[in-house]
Amino acid sequence: MAWTREQMAARAARELRDGFYVNLGIGIPTLVSNYIPDGIDVNLQSENGMLGMGPFPYEGEEDADLINAGKQTVSELPSTSYFSSAESFGMVRGGHIDLSILGAMQVAQNGDLANWMIPGKMVKGMGGAMDLVAGVKRVVVIMDHADKAGRSKLLKECTLPLTGRACVNRIVTGLGVFDVTAGGLRIVEIAPGVTRDEIAAKTEARLVA
């Protein structure tokens, strides 16, 4: 049985390391803040100007002034600091963020990422993803393995406009965990109840041992 969104977020949280500065993208990645492993101290950074985000607040404890880049309310910590978006992007572009966990529409077998627009559909803006994939030391993507029509989102080549080229290091989907290698995608972990044959049948990208 494939992982749920929450289980995908929990698996991605295992990519965190003590002392990391981490940016969480919009969508499933925001759930990662609820699954930070015990004993791991990380600083979550949001490009709208917040460093040190806590987990999502309990109902009734929300502060409308405390939001992440996806406009969701978050909690603050004793160590939280606030600054302008210009300073925030300076952190990203300056290489000071260790890990970015992003959502995606498509990922190619060479690590190309498409996650900012679908031609013909209204887009508010490209957001910070292009800066993140260019300036962050490691990029992990959380995404559904297939789209609503059942088509693979792990492709030989992306068909949507690219956010970045050869920028993704690891991918977490409902079916498993995959590393980008020179020869294609390597299966690192398989979700409980899922088989390699199922992954192969649902993946357009080249899979390597």
N, C-alpha and C positions, 0 to 999 in steps of 0.2 A: 504493500500500500504506500502510495507516495506521501512525502512529508506535507504537512499543512504549512500555511504561511508562518505560523508561530514556530513550528519546528524548524523551518528553513532559517528563520531569524536566530533561533537558539544555536543552530549549527554554525551560522556565520559568526556568532559571538565567540566561538572557539578560536577564531582567527586573531582575536585581540591578545596583546601582550602587555605585561605590566609596564607602565610608564608611557604607553603610546598616546599620541595625539591623533584623534580619529574623526573623520567627517562622515556622517550618515546621510545618504541621499533620501529623496522623497519616495514614499510607498513602503514596501516591505522593509527596507533598511532601517526605517525609523523604529521598528519593533525591536531591533537589536539592543537598544538601551535598556530594555526590560530583562535581558538575559546575560548581563555581564557576569562572568564566572566569579565565585568567591575568591578573594585573595588577589584579584586583578584590579589595579588602579589605573584607569584611563581617563583622559580628558576629551570629552566630546565637543567638537567644534562645529558651529553653524555659520555659514557664510553671511548670514544677516547680522552677525556681530555678537555672538555669545560663545564663550569658552567655559566648559564645565557644566554641561547640561545633565540634569538628573533624569530619572525615569518619568513616564507620563504620570500626571497627578491623578489622585483619586477623584471621583465625581464629587463636585461641591468644593474642591480645593483648587480649581483652576484659577490662574491669573492671566487675563486676556493680554497683558503686556509681555508675557513670557512665551514666545513662540519659536519654533524651529523654522527652517527654510521652507517647509511645506505648510506653514501657517497653522500647525498643530500646537496646542498648549503643552508646555513642558514644565518641569520643576527646576529650581535652582539648588545649588549646593553651597556650603560655606566657602568653597574655593572659587565659585563662579565669578567671571569677570565679563565686562561688556565694553564694546568698542564699535567703531564705524565699520561699515561693510568694506570700505577701502582698506582698512587695516586687516580685516579678515581675509580679503583676497591677497593681500601682501604675504600673509602667512602661507596661503596655498601656493602662490606663484614662487615664493622664496624657498620652497622645499621643506617647510617646517612641519608638515602633516605626514605622519607615518603611514596611515592607511585610510583609504576611502572605500566605503561599502555603498554601491550604487545599484539602482534598478536598471533594467534594459528592455528594449523592444527586440533587439537582435544582438548576437555576438557571433563573430566569424571564428573559424578554427585557428586563425593566426592572431586572435586577440583584438581585432577591430571591434569597435563598439558603436552601436546606434541606439541612442536613448533620448533624443531631444525633440524629434518631430516626425509626423507622418504627412507627406505631401497632400495638400488639399484639405487638411484639417486645421482648424484655428489653433495657433500656438501663442501662448502669452509671452514667451521669450526662451532663449536657450538656457537661462539660468547659469549656474556655476559649473556644470558638468565638464565643459571643455577645459576650463582652468584646472579642475580637479584631476582629470586624467593626464594632463600635461605636467602638473607640478607635484603630485603626490607620489610617494615612494612605492606604494603597492596598491593595486586596485582589485577589489573583490566584487563580483556582481552577484546579486540575488535576483532570480527571475523565474517565471513559469517556464517549464521545458517546452511547451507548445502554446500557440495562440488559441483563441476561442474556436477557430475552425479546425483545430487539431494539427496545424502545420508547425514543424519544428522551428524553434527560435535560435537553435544552435546550427549555424549554417556554414557552408563552404565559403560564401562571400555574403556580406550584408547587402540587402537591396534597398534599405532606407538610408537617408543622409547620415554620414558618419559624425559621431561626436569626437572620436579619436582613433588613430591607427595603431594597431599592435600595442595596446595599452592595458589590456586586461590580463591579470595573472591567474586568477582562480574564479570559477563559476559555481554557484550553489543553486540547484533547481530542486523541484519536488522529487526528482528521481535520484539525485546524487550530487557528488562534488567532482569537479573536473578542473584539471590544470591545463593551461595553454602551453604547448611545447612546439618545437620546430616542426614536428611531423604531424601535428593535429592535437586533439583533445585527449588527455590521459585520464581515465577513470580513477579517482582517488578513493572514493567511498560510494557505496550504493545504499539507498534508503531501504529500510526493512520491508521485505515483501516484494521488492523490485528485482528483476533479473537483468543480466547483461543483454540477453536477447531483446528484452523490452526496450532497454535504452537504445540499442542499435537500431531497432525498428522505428524509434521516434526521434532519431537524430540524423540530420542531414550532414553535419560536419564529420570529417574523418576522425575515427576513434583509433587510438594507438594503445598498445599494451603498456 
